[in-house]
Amino acid sequence: MGHLLLIWRLILRDLRRRPGEAVMFLLVVTVAGASLTLGAASGNAVSTGYAKTRAATAGPDVMASTTSQDPSGFAERLAHAPGVTGVGGPFFAFDTAIRAHGETAHSAVEGRGSSPSAVDRPLVTSGTWVRPGGAVVERGFAQELGVRVGDSIIVSGRSIPVVGTAISAATKVYPWSDAAQGPGPSDQGGMVWLTAADARAAAGDAPVVHLIYLKLSDPAATGGFGRSPAVQALIGEDWVNFHYWQDVLGTDTAMIEFTRPTLVIGGWLLAMAATVTLAALATARATRDNRRAALLKAVGAGPGTVTAVLLSQYLLLTLLATALGLTAGALAAPRLADPSAGLLTTVSPPDTGTIAAAVLLAVVVAMTGAINPAVRAARTSTVQALADPAHLLTRHPRLNAVTAYLPTPLLLGTRLIARRPSRAVLACAGTAATTLMVTALLTFHADLDARSTVKRFGSIDVRTDQAGQVLLAVTLALVALSTLNTVLLGWSTAVQARRALTITRTLGATPGQVVTALCVAQLLPAVPGVAAGIPTGLVLYWFFGTQITPPGSWLLTAALVILLAIAVLTALPAWAHTRSPAGRVLNAEPA
């Protein structure tokens, strides 16, 4: 109990004295965990939202569209097909173009009665259900059109007020909810419901179809329904197209087919950047931790107790960050899973697999960044830690011989890298992660430029819009973390090398050469990170997207901007350290 109380008091004292470090730790681990949680939970969120929508709207298991001249008779025959337990329709429908707010959009128009159908009862989300002279617009379609209850849409030259919006599980979410298209190629579009009389009046000479919705005794047995001999015998010479609820769910899930890997891969890349951040923080506080470890051992604490004291704060913050990341991911998952607002989505707790992945990610990030400095501090001798926590320099005779004739800044920068190669590895990994996401973002925009068919309405790809937003958000988060990492690594390098560089200044090196040397120590590891990040980003995008390469000028500019940003961000803390007079630095006591 005494050990636990000591650890708890030391944690509280450290949090009170340096809340900024704790907040930074919480932020980076929470962002990585939230991204991974979103990616893992979004797939379940789609299926959960679709299941809730089917239950709330009496969604059909089989959707049939036909051009039969006797749709009522055909629907009656389907009602007696093996396995059918319920029938909705036939409903008159036609394919057309509607106008709203000066824009034209492709849409199906379906005629409905005022009383609810036995199968497929669209759920009104605002306003009321159809009435003579009034239209109900599918919610995702209405959102894209920018229409609300009280606005008007133009159908076949007639202005019809919008009396409500609704959702249905009988059609795919916008922009694939146009279910009234007959034989031939299909276009993307929305769904509008009118009364049966208004729909027939608006159809004019347009080709019409009839929609029939079926419930089966075994919803999972839809695969062979349309191909069964009994159903084929009922079809005869009529044109009939069958769709099944699994097709609808698959298309709805495809809305986030690029978003999910972006989030999952982005989550692990953010975790890599977070590891660099935490390692840089641990390096910055290494002197304090060494002295704390020495003081604890001087009063009788063993290596295990010292390690527990140094790691306990990280573990406590990791648990809190994991909870925050899971909560943020669970809250954002419904909106992410339903970008077109066509499903009934609600916030639900993450499943066991998502929780396990988030906890594993957070623990790996925290321990990778903190455990090595903590163990090193615990194993350092008490006398050495109290006297001077600095590490003895490792001699590199061959490196010294190779770099002896280099310009002074390059010579000093190379030897700083050789002094602490692990920091160079961290800088390289962080730069590679950021470059990878920047490359993927550039490839995404090059892909958009290559798609000349993308328009605002009709053939709009909502999935592309959302994927771009998610990709941009993850990239910005990585850029922010990389900026922080560069400053922290540059600062810690300057702090730990201040005496060696000050001696170099006394031997004739100028402050400018010292600043340049610190920039070189960051830029040299960043170059292979950029070189590895660009092809990796292209390959990952090709794997999940399309095989397209952005212009070489884009990639070259991005690489130069990243390297320039690293140089500038490193120069700021380096310049701050060169402002102190050499004598003051050499006479300063260890912190």
N, C-alpha and C positions, 0 to 999 in steps of 0.2 A: 504493500500500500504506500509506503514511503517513497519508493521509486516512481510509482504512478503519479503521486502528488507533485513530486519534483518535476517530472516531465511536463505535467499540466501547467504548473506555474511558469516554467521556462517558455512554453509555447505562448501563453498569454502575454508574457513580458515581451517576447519577440514580436508578436502581432501588434502590440501597442506602440512599440518603438519604430517599427518599419511596416506600416500598413500598406504602403505602395507595393512592396514586393509581394505581399499576400494577395492583393487585388490583381496584380499582374499574373500571378500563378493561377488564380481562379479563372481569370478571363481566358487565357490561352487554352487551358484544359477544357473549360466549358465549351468553347467554340469548336474544338476538335470533336468532343463527345456529341454535341448537338448535330453536327454535320453527319457523323456516322449514324446516329440514331435516326435522323431523317431518311437517310438512304436505306437503312434496314427496315424501317417501319412503313415506308411509303407503299410498298407492294401490298402488305396486309391492309393498309388503309383503303386502297382501291377496292379490294374484294369485300371488305367490311362495309364500305359505303354503298357498294352495289347491292349487297345482300339486304341492307336496311331499306334501300330504295325499292327493291323488289317486294319486300314484305309490306311496305307502306302503300304501294300502288297496285297490289295484286298482279305483279309482273308475270308475263307469259313465259312459258318454257320454249315454245315454238312460235315464230312469227312468219306468216305466209303472206306474200303479195301475189295477186293473180289478175290477169286480164280476162278472166272467164266472163262469158255473156250471162251466166246464171250464177252470180257470186253467192246468193242466198242458198241455192241448192248445193253448191259446192261446200259451203260452210256447214250445212246440215249433214252432208256425207262425211266430212272430216270429224264431226262430233261423234260419229259412230266408229271411227277408226280405232284399232286396238291401242289401249293405253291412254286415250284422251278422256279427261274428266271434266273439262270446262272449255267453253268457246266464247270469244268476244268478237263481235262483228258479224258480217263484213262491214267495214267502214270505207266510205267513198273517199278517195284521195287522188291528188294530182300534183305534178311537179311544175314549178313556175319560178319566176323571179319577182321578188317583192322589193319595195323601196321604203327606206326610212331615213329621215334626216338628210335627204339628198343622195344617199348611197344605195346601190343595188346589191342584193344578196340572193343567192340561190336558196330555195326552200321547198319543203313539202307542205301541202295544205290538206288537212284531214278533217272530214266532217264527222261531228259527234252529236249525240243527243244530250239533253239536259240531265237525264237520269244516268247514274253510274253503270258502267258495263260490268259483266260478271268477271271478265279478265281484262286487265290493263285499265286501271282507274288513275289517270294522271293526278298527282298531288299538287293542288294549288298552293303556291308559296307566297303569292301576293295577289290582292284583288279577288275576283270571283271567277267561276267557271264560265264556259261559253254561253252566250245568250244571243238572240237575234240581233244582228248588226254589230256584234262585238267579237273581238279575236283574243285568243290566249296564246302567248308566245312561250316556247320552251325557254327556261330560265337562262341557260348558257347562251342561247341564240340572242335573247333579249339583252343580255349583258354585253355581247359583242356589238350588237346594233346600237346600243345606247338608248333603248326605248324603255319606258316605264309605264305603269298604269296611268291612263289618261292621254298618252301620246297616240299618234295615229300611224298606221302603216298602209301602204298602197298595194293592193292585191288585184291584179288584172285590171288596172286602171281605176279601181274603186278605193276610196279612202275609208278605212275601217278603224275605229278606235280600239285601243288595247285595253281590255277589261281585266286582264290577269296574266300572271306568269305561272308556269307549272313545270314539274319534272316527271319523267316516266322512265321505267326500266325496259320498255318495249323497243326503244331505239338506242343507238349508241349516242354518247355525248357529242355535243357540237365540237367539231364541224362535220361529223359523220352521221347526223341524226335525220338526214333526208331519206325516208323510207318509202317514198311514193314514186320511185323511178322504175320504169318498165324495162323491157329487154334492151340490151345494149350497154355501153359503158356508163358508169355511174360517176356523178360529180359530188363533191362535198357540199353540204348545205345544212339548213336548220329545219325546224318543225314549227308549224302554226296550226292551231285548232280553231275551226269555225263550226257553227251549227251545220247540220247536214244540208239544209236548204241553202244557206249562204255559200257553202262550198260548191254545191252544184251550180249555183248561179254564177260564181266566180270562175268556174272551170272553163266555160265557153266551149271552144273546139279543142282544148288541150287533151292529150291522151290521158286516160284515167286508169287507175288500178284500184283494187279493193284489198284492204288489209284485214287479215283474219288472225286472231291471237288464240293460242291453244294452251291449256294446262294439261300436264301429263301426270299419271299416277306415280311415275318414277322420273323426276326431273333430270336425273343423271343419264337416263337412257335416251338421249335425244340424237346421238350420233347417227344412228341408222334409220331414224323416223322417215325422212323424205325418200329414202331409197328402199324402204320395205315394200314387198310385193303388194300388200294390202293398200297402202297409200298410193303407189304407182297406178294401181287399177282405178282409183278414184280420180286421178288427175286427167287421164284421157289425153285429148289433144290440146288442152288448155296450157297456157304458159303459167308456171307457178315457180316462185323462188322462195326457198325456205331459209330462215335464219334461226339460230338457236341462242339461248341465253349465254352459253359459253362463248359464242362468237362476240356477243356484246361485251362481256366481261374482258375478253382478250383485247378488243379494240380499246376499251376504256383504259386498260392497264398500259397499252402501247402509248398512251398520252405521256407517260413518264419513263418510257423505255430508255431515253438518253439521260434523263434527269437522275435516275437512281444510280447508275455507275458514276456520274459526275459527283454525286454526294458521297458515295462510298469511297471512291478513289480520293476525292478531295478531303474526306475525313482523315484518311491515313496520311495524306500529304500535310494536312494541318497538324496531325500528330507529330510528324517528323519535324515540322517547323517549331512546334511547341516543345519538343525535346531539346532542340537547339536553344530555345529561349530559356528553358529551365537549367540547362547545362551552363549557359552564360551567367544566369543568376547565381548558380552555385559557385561558379568561378569567382564572380564578383564578391561573394561573401565568404570565400575560402579562408581569408585571413582571420575573420571573426570566428569562423567555425573551428579553425585550428586552435586559437587561443581558448575558446570555450572548452574544447575537448581537453586541452592541457590542464585547465583549471579543475575540471571535473575529475580527471585522473589524479591530480595532485591531492584531492581530498578523499581519494579512495575508490572512485568509480572504475569499473572494469571496462574493457573494450565493448562488450555487449551493451552496457548501459549508455556509454557514450554514443554508440551508433544509433540506439533507440531514441536518444534525445535529439540527435541531429535529423533523424528521418521522421519522427512522429509528426512534426508540423506539416511536412509534405503529405503524409498519409491522411491526416485530418482534412487538409484542404482538398486532397484528391477525392475523398468521399463526398464532400460538399459540391465540388465541381461536377462529379458524376451525376449527382441528383439534379443539379441545375441543367446539365446538358440533356439528360433524359426528359426533364419537364419541358424544356424549350423544344426539343424534337417532337415530343408527343403533341404539344399545342400547335405546332406548325404543320404536322403531317397531314391533317385533313385538307387544308388549303392547297398544299402541294399535290396531294393525290387527286384533286378535283379542280384543275386549272380553269375549266370551262363552266363551273358551277352547275353541272348537270346531275350531280348525285346528292343524296341526303347523307352528308358526312357529319360526324360528331367526334369530339375528342375522346380517345380511349387510351387506357394505360398501355405502355409497350409490352410486348410479349417477353418471355423468358430469354429467348435467343438474343433479342435486341439489348436487354439489360446486361446479359453476360458479355456481349461484344463491347458495350460501352464501358463496363467496369474493367475489362481486360485492357482496352485501349488506354484508359486513364491511368491504371496502375503501371502499365508498360512505360508510358510517357513520363510519369512522375519518377519511377524508380530508375529509368535509364538516365534521366537528367541529374538525379540527386544521389544515387547510392554510391557511385564511385568516389565523389569527393568526401562523402560521409565516412566511408570505410578508410580512405586514405588518412583523414583527420584522426580517426580512432586509432590507427596503427602508428601514427607519428609519435616519437618519444616525447615525454613531457618536457624535458629540458630544452630540446630543440624547438618545440612549438612555442614555449614561453620566450625563448631567446630571439628567434627569428623564423617565421613560418615560410620563408622563401625556400624554394627547392634548389639543390645544387645543380649547376649547369652540366649537361652531358657534352663531352667533347666529341667533335666530328672532324677528325683530321682530314679525311678525303674531301668533305664538304668545304672545309676551310681552304684547302688547296684549290678547289674548283672555283670558289667565289672570290679568291683573293684579288683578282684583277677586275672585278665588276665595279661599276659605279657605286659610290657609297650608299645611296638609298636602296639599290637593288641588293647589295651585299648585306646590309643590315636587315632588310625585309626577309631575305632568304634564311638568314640565321635565326630570326624570330620564329619562322615556321618550323625550322628544325628543332628549336627549343621546346615547342609544344605542338607536335604534329596532330594530336587529337583535336585541338581547336581548329586546325586547318580542315580536318575531315568534317567537323560540324559546319563550318562555313561553306564547304563544297556541297554538302547534303542540302542545306537550307536554300542555297542558290539554285540547285538543280530542281528542287520542288517548285519554287516560284517560277522558274523558266519553263518548266513543264506545263503549268497551268496557263501561263501567258501564251505559250505556243498553241495550246488547245483553243484558247479564246480567239487568237488570230485565225486559226484554221476554221473555226466555226463561222467567223465573219466572211472568210473567203468562200466558204460553202454557201452562205446566204447570197453572196454576190453572184455565184454561179447558178442560182436557182431563179431563172428569169420568169418562172410561172407563178412565183409567190406574189399574191395581191392582198389587199386589205380585206376584201370580202370575197365570198365564193370559194376560192381555193386557199383561203387563209390556213396556216398551219399553227394552231394554238400551241401544239407541242414544241415547235421550234422557238416560239416566243418565250415560253417558260424555261426551256433548256438554256436559252441565252441568258436569262435573268439569273438562273442558278449558277451557271458557269461564271458569270461576271461577279456574283457575290462571293463565291469561293475564291476566285482569283484575287479580288480586293482584300479578302481576309488574309490570304497568303502574303500578299504584298505588304500589308500592314505588319504582320508578324515578322516578315523578313526585314522590314525597316527597323523594327525594334531589335531584332537579332543582330543586325549589322552594328547598330549603335552600342549594344551591350558588349558584343565581342570586341569592337574597337576600343571601348572604354576599359574592359578587363585586360586587354593586351597592353594598353598604355599604362595601366596601373601596375601590372606585374613586371613590366619591363622598364619602369621609370628610372630605377637606379642604373641599370645597364646602359640605357640610352642617355642618362645624364652624364655618366662617365664618358660616353662617346662624345657628348657635346664639349666636355672639358678638354678632350683631345683634338678638337677642331671642327667637329660636325656642326653644321648650322641648324637652327630650328626647322628651316624648310626641309632639309635633308631628313631630319628625324620624322617630321610629319609624312613625308613621302615614303619613308621606310615602313611606317605603320600602314599606310595605304597599300603598299606592295604586299605586306603580310596578309592583307584581306583579299587583294585582287588576284594574286597568284592561285589560291585555292578556288576562287570564284570562276576563273576561266574554264577549268574542266567541268565545273558544275553547269555552266551555260552550255558548253559543248555537249554534255550528256543530256541536258534537259530538253533541248530542241528536238533531236530525233526521237526521244522517248515520248514527248508530247504528240508528235506526229503519228507515231505507231499506235498509241493509245486511242487517239481520235479515229484513226483508220479502223481500229478494231471495233469500236462502238458506233462510229458514224459512217461517213463515206470517205472513199480514198481520194482526197483532194489535198493539194499542197498550197499554202499561201505563197504570195510572191516572195522571192528571195530578199527583196529590199525590206519587206516587213520584218522578216526574221532577223536580218542584219541590224536594222534599226532597234528592234527590241533588245537584242544582245548588247548593243552599245549603250542603250539607255540603262539597262540593268547594271552593267559594269560602271558606268559613270555615277549612277546613284550610290553604289557601294563605295566608290572612291570619295564622294562628297560626304556621305554619312560617317565614314571612318575618319575623314580629315577633321571633323568638328571636335570630337573628344581628343584626338591627337593634338590638335592646336591648343586646346585648353590646358593640356599637360605641359606643353613646352613653354607656357607663359611663366611658370614658376622658376625662380633663379636656381642655377645648378647647386650652389652652396646650400640653399635651404633644403633641397631634396636630399642631398647626401647627408646632412646633419639630422634629418628627421628620424624620430624613433619609429619602429614598426607599429602599425595600427593594431 
